[in-house]
Amino acid sequence: MTVHQLNELLLVCSLVLLIAVAAVRISSRSGLPSLLLYLGIGIAIGQDGIGGVHFDNAGLTQVIGYAALVVILAEGGLGTKWREIRPALPAAAVLSTVGVAVSVGVTAAGAHYLVGLDWRQALIIGAVVSSTDAAAVFSVLRKVPLPSRVTGVLEAESGFNDAPVVILVVAFSTAGPVDSWYVLVGEIALELAIGAAIGLTVAFLGSFGLRHVALPASGLYPIAVMAIAVVAYAAGAMAHGSGFLAVYLASVVLGNAKLPHAPANRGFAEGLGWIAQIGMFVLLGLLVTPHELIDDFWPAVVVGLVLTLVARPLSVVLSLVPFRLPWQERALLSWAGLRGAVPIILATIPMVAGIEGSEKIFNIVFVLVVVYTLVQGPTLPWLAKALRLRDSGEAADLGIESAPLERLRGHLLSLSIPEASKMHGVEVAELRLPPGAAVTLVVRESKSFVPSPSTVLRRGDELLVVATDPVRDAAERRLRAVGQGGKLAGWLGTG
C-alpha cells in the first residue's frame, strides 16, 4: 500500500466514522435503533449501493467481529454495578444456560418444520439467534429506567449467554456428525468454568496492581484497564475456555474495584465500544448482498415469529420458575431479548466452515435481526411503561473519581452532585466524613471556594475531597450513602 492509498483509506474511514457519529444523534431523536443506521451505511457503500465496494470476506468479518465483541463486552462489564446484578446472578445464569437450550430447541424445530431447513441448518440458526446482543441491551438500558432486578438480569444474561451459544454454533458447524447432547453440555460447562476462573484471576491481579502502583499519567489508567480485560479474553481462549465470559467477568470486577480515575476508565471504554459497534455494523452491512435477501425474507420472518413469540417467552418462563418473579417482569424479560450484531457475526462461522446452505443461514439471520430490532427496540420503553416497570424515582448515584496522591499516601476524590441526589441541602459538617477526610474545595457556577462546616451543598456543585489511604473507601461509602439517603443516612440504615 502506497502513502497516497493510505491517505485515501484514512479519509474514507474518517468520513464513515463522522457519518456514523451523526447517525447516533439521528437515532436518539427518532427512536430508531442505531444498529439499523450503521448497517444502512455499510449497505449504502457496498456493491448494491452508491459506493459499489465489493466485499465478501466472511473470515475477516468474523475476526473483526470477535475483536469488536471483546471491546463491547468489556465496556458493558465496566459499566455494570455489582450491587445491581448480584441478586440477579442466579436467574441470569439459568437463563443463559437452560434458557438458551430451550430457545435453541424450539427455534430449530420451527426452522425445520415451518421453513423446511435440514436439522443441521435449523440447529445452527436456533443457536445463532438465541444469544441476546450485549451492545443492543446495554444501549437500551441506558435509555429505559427499569427496576434494578430486571436490569441486572438483562445485563448479566447478555454478558453470559454469548459463551454457550458460541460453543454450540461451532459444534453444529463442524464437519461430521454433531456430538451427543451430554458431550456438548460437558464441553460448555468446562469452557465456562475455565473462562470464569481465568477472568476473575486476571481481574483481581490487575485491580490489585492498579490500586497499588501509581502510573505517571492519568491517561494510562484507561489503557491499562482495557489491556487487562483483553488479556483476560486472550488467556481464557488460549486455555480452551470461554474468552467471552472471561472478559465480561474481568470487566465487571475492574468496574467495581474503585480504581483510580474510574469515570475516565468507563468513558474511554464507552468511546471504544462505540467505535467497535460502528465498525462492526458497517462491515456487516458491506458483507451482505441486499438483492439476495428477497428470497429469504419470509423464512426469516417466520423464524423470527417462532423465536420472539414462542421460544424466548418459553425459555424465560421455564428458566425463572424457581425465582418467582412477578408476571410483569417476566413479560418484559420475554420481550427484551434483543438481537443485534452478535447473531450476524455468529452466522459467519458456518460460512467460514463451508457448511452447505451457510449463505441462506446468514441471509435469514440478517433479515431477522433487522426486522425484529426495528420492532422490539422502539417498543421496549412503551411496554415497560404499560407494565408499570419504569423506575425513575431512585436518587442518582454519585460518579466519584479518585486520583492517587502518592507522596501524601492519600487520594483526591472529585464528584458532582446530580439533580436527583439527596446530598442537595446537606451541610458539609452533616456529611460526617471519617477523620482523615475533608471537603477541601467546592466549585459552584464556575466559581470555587473553600467551604466552611456550615456550607450548604447544592445540585450541580463539584466537590474535591482529600482522604488518606486508610479511610479512602470509608469516605467514598459515606459520600454515596448521603447521596442516596440524605443527611440521616446511617441513622436510617443507609451506609
N, C-alpha and C positions, 0 to 999 in steps of 0.2 A: 504494500500500500504506500503510495506517494504522500508527500506532505499536503499536496493540493486535495487529494482524495480524502485524507484525514480531516482537513478543514471543512470540506463539504459534508462529511458524515457528522461532524460536531455541530454544524449549522442545522442540519435536518433534525438531529436528536434534540437540540435545544428548542427548536420551533415546536416539535411534537410535545415536549415537556411543558412549554408555556401554554399551548392549547389545552393540554390535559389539566393544568392547574386552573385555567379559566373554566374548564368544564366542571370542576369541583364547585365553583360558585353557582353555575347554572343548575347543578344537581341540588344544592341546598335550597335554592329558590323555588325550583319546580317540583321537588319531591321525587324526581326520577333517581333511581339508584345510579351511582357514579360508574358502576360496572358497565352498564349499557353504553354510557358515553365513551368510555375508554375502548370498549370493543368496537364501537362505531368508528372511532378514529382509526383503529387498525384495519377495519374493513374498507374504510374510505381510501386509504393509501395502498391497499392490496391490489391483487391482479384484476378484480372485478370493479375496482373503484377508480377514482381520478388519478391516483398515484401510479397504478399499473405495476406495483412491485410484486414480483413472483417469489413466494417463499413457501417451501413445503418440507422444511427440515424438522420433522417431529422429534428427533433425538435431541437437537439443540434446544427446542422449545421445552422439552421435558427437563433438561439440565437447568436451564434458566428458571423454569417454574419452580423446581425444587429449591433453588437458591433463594428465590423471592419468598417462598413459603416459610423458609427458615427465618427470614427477616420479619415477616408478618407475625409469625408465632412469637418471636422474641418481643416485638413491640406490644403485642396483646398481653403477654405474660408480665412485662414490666409495668403495665398499667392496671393489672389485676390486684385488687385489695384482698389480702388473705382473710381478713375478718369477714368478708362477704362470701367468699367461696368455700371457707372451711365447713360451715354447716351443710353446704350443698355437695360436698365431695362424694359421699356415698351414692347419692342419687345420680350424679353426673357419671360416676364410674360404671354403674349398672346400665345407664342409658347409652354409654359409649361402647359397651360390650354386648350385653343381652339385647339392647335396643337395636344395635347395628345388625345383629344376627337376624332378628325378626324382620327388619326393614329389607335386608338383602333377600331373604326368602320370599317375602310377599311380592316385592318388586320384580324379582326374577320370574316368579310364576306368572305375573301379569304380562311381562315382556314375552314369555314363551307362548302362553295360551291366547293372548289377545293380539299380539303383533306378529307372532309366527317365527321368532328368532329361535335358533337352536339353544340347548341348555347352556353351553359354554358362553355364548354371546349374552344370553339372558343373565347369567350369574355375574358376568363382568359388569354389565350395566347396573344390575342391582347393587353391586359393591361400590361402583364408582359414585353413584348418586346418593349413597347412604351417608356420606360424610358431609356434615354441615360445615360451611366455609367460615374460617376464623375471621377473615377480613370483612366479610359481609356482616357477621354477627357483631363484631366489635364496632363496626361503623354504625349500625342501627342502635346499639345500646348507648352510644354517646348521645343520641337524639331523643330516646324514649326513656323517661324516668320510671323504671319498673321497680317493684319491691326487690330488696336485696337478695331474697331467696331465689326468685326467678332469674335475676341477673347472674347470680352465682352459678346456677345450674347451666344456663346457656353458655357462659364464658368457659366454664370447666369442660363442658361437653365438647365445644368446638375445638378446645385445645387438646382433648384426649382422643377424640374418635378418628383423627387422621391416621394414627398409628395402626390400629387393627384393620382399617379399610385398605391402607397401602399394602399390608401383608396379604390380604385377601385378593386384591387386584393382581398383584404379582403372581400369586399362586394360580389363579384362574387363567392367567396369560402365559403360563409356562407350557411349552410343548409337551405332549404326552398326557396321560390321564391325570385328573385332578386328585390330590391327596384326599384321604378319608377325612371326615369332619373332625374326628378326635385328634388326628395328626395336626390339622390346622389350628385347633384350639390350643394344643400344646405349644405349637410354634408361636402363636400370638402371645400366650401367657409368658413364655420365656423371653421373647423380644421386649415385651413391655416391662418385665422385671429388670432386665439388663439396662434398658433405657432409663428407667426411673432411678436406679441405683447410681448410674454414671451422672445423670443430670443433677441429682441432689448433691453428689460428692463434689463435682466441679463447681457448683454454685456456692457451697459452703466454703470451700477453699478460696474461691475468687473473692467472695464478700469479705472474708477474714483479711485477705491481703489488702483490699482497697480501704478497709476501715483502719488499718494499722500502718499503712505506708502512704505518706503524703506525696502526691505527684507534683512536679514542678509547675504545672499549668492546669487550670480548671478544665480546659478543653480536652484534656487527655482522659478524664473520667468517663465521659460518654463513649469514647472509642474503646476504652478498656472493658466497659460493661458489655458492649456488643461483641467484642472479641471473646469474652468468656462464654457468652451464650452460643456463639458459633463453635467454639471449642467443645462445648457440651454436645452439640449435634454431631460434629465430626467424630468425637470419641465414641459416642453411642453407636453410630452407624458402623464404624470400623470394628467395634466389638460384636457385630452382628445383633445389635439391639435396635430399639426404636429411636432413631435420632430425633424424630419429630417430638416424641414425648420428652426426651432428654432436654431439648432446647426450651420447650414450654415450661417444664418444671424448674429448670435452672433460672429462667427469666422471672418466674413468679417469686422464687427465693430472693433474687437480686433486687426485684422491685419492692420487696417488703423488708429489706435488710437495713434500712436507714443509712444508705451510703451517702458520702459527701456529694453535694450538687445533684440530689435526686431529681428535682424538677427538670434540670438541664439534661440529665440522662434520658428521662422519658421524652422530652421534646426532641432530642436528637434521634431517638429510636422512632418516634412518630414520623419525623421527616423521612427517614429511610424507609419506613413502612409505606408511606405514600408513593415514593419513587418505585418501590418494588411492585406495588399494586398497578401503578400506571404502566410500567414496562411490561409486566406480565400480561395485563389485559390487552394492551396494544399488540403484543407479539401473538397472542391467541387470535386476535382479530385478523392479523396477517395470515395466520396458518389456515384459517377456514376459507373455503371456496363457496361464496354465497349461492351461486346458481345450482350447486349440488345439494343444497339444503331442502329444496322444494319437495323432493320425493320422500324425505324423511320427516316432514313437518308433522303430519298427523300421527305417525307412530310415536313421535316424541311427546305429543300432547296426551296420547293415551297412557304412555308410561308415566308421564308426569301426574296425571289424574290418580293413577294407582298409588304412586308414591305419596302424593300430598293428601289425598282423602282417605286412604286405607292404610298404607304401610307406616307412615310416620305417626298418625294417631294411635294405631295399634301398638307400635313399639313403645310409645310414651305410656299408654295405659298399662301394658303388661310390665314394663320396667319399673314403674313407680307405684305398683301395688303395695309394697311393704312400707312406703313412706307417707301414705295418707295425705297427699296434697289436696287442697280444695280443687273442685272441678274447674273453676275459673283459671287457675294456674296451669292445670293440665291442658286445658283448651288452648291457652296462649302458647305453651311449650310445643303443642302439636303443630300450630301454625307457624311458629318461629324457627322451624328447621330450614334456615336459609341456605341456598346453594349459591356458589359463586365460581371463582376461577379454579378452586381445588378440584372439583369433579372434571373440569375440562382438561386440566393438567394430567389427572389420573387416566383420562381417556387416551392419552398419548402412549401409555405403557403397552397396551395391546398392539398399537401401530408399530412401535419400535420392535416388539417381539414378533411381528409378522403374522398375527392371528388372522384367520380368514374372516372377512367382514368387519375388520377393525375400522375402516373408513366410515362404514354405516354406524358403528357404535359411536364414533367421535361426533358425527353429524347429529345423531339423536340426542346425545348428551349436551351438545352445544345449544340446540334449539330448546331443549327442556330447561336449561339454566336461564337462558334469556327470557323465555316466556314466563316462567314461574317466579323469577326475580322481579319482573315487571309487575306481577300480580301480588306477590307476598310482601315485598319491601314497603311499598307505599301504604298498604292496608294494615300493617302491623300496629302503627300508632293508633289508628281508628279502633282496631279490635281491643287493644289494651284499655282504651277509654271506655268502650262499650262494656267490657268485663269489669270495669272499675278497678283496674290494676295499676293505673298510673300513680306514681308515688313522688310527688313534688313537694311534700311538706317537710322533709328532713332538712336539718341545718347542714349547710355545705361544709365539707371538711376543709381544713387549712392546708395549703400547699407550703410546707416548711422546707427550705433549702439550707443545707449545712455545709460550711466550708471549714476545713481543719485549720487551727492556729497552732502550728507545730511547736513553736518556742514557748507559748503560754500553756501548752498542754490543755487546750480548750477548743471550743467550736463557736463559730459565728452563725447564728440561726437567723434567717430572714424569712418573713412571711407577710402576706397581705390579708386583710380582713375582708372576706367576701360579703355579698349583700345579705345572705341568709344566716350569717354567723351570729351566734348568741354572745360573742365577745363584744358586740356593739353595746355601748353603755356601761361597760365594766371599767372600773378604775385600775390603774397599774398595780396598786397595792393589793387589790382584790384578786389578782392573778395568782397570788400566793405561790410564787416560784420557789423552788428549793434553794437553800443557801448555796452560793456559788454560781447563781444565775441571776441576771438582771437585764431589764429593758434599757438599752443604752441610747437608742435614738428612735424617734417617730417621724415619719415623712407624711405630711398631710397637705393635700392640694399643692404639691410641688414645693412645699416649704418644710424644712427639717428643724427639729428642736429636741433638746434633751428633756425627757418627761420627768415630772415630779411624781411622788406616790399617789397624789390625788388627780393626776391627769386622766380624763375620761376618754377611752378609746372609741373610735367611730368606724363605721363602714368605710372601706376604701383606704384606711390607714395602712402604711407599711411599717413594720417593726423590725428593728435589729436587736437581737438578744444574744448576749455573750454568756456562755455556760462552760464551766470547767469540765474536763473529761469525765470525772466520776458522776456528775449529775446531768450530763447531756441528755441521756434517754429520759430521765425523770422530768426534766424541764419540757421536753417535747411532748411527753404524755400529758403533762399538766396543761400546756397550751391547747392541745387538741381537745382535752376534756372541757375546758372553758368554752372553746368554740362550739362544742356540741351541746353543753348543758348550762352555760352561763356561769355567773359568779358563785352559784351554790353547788357547782359540780364538785363531787367528793362527798359533800354532806348529804346529797340526794342519791348517792350510789354511783355516780359517773366519775370515772378517772380515779 
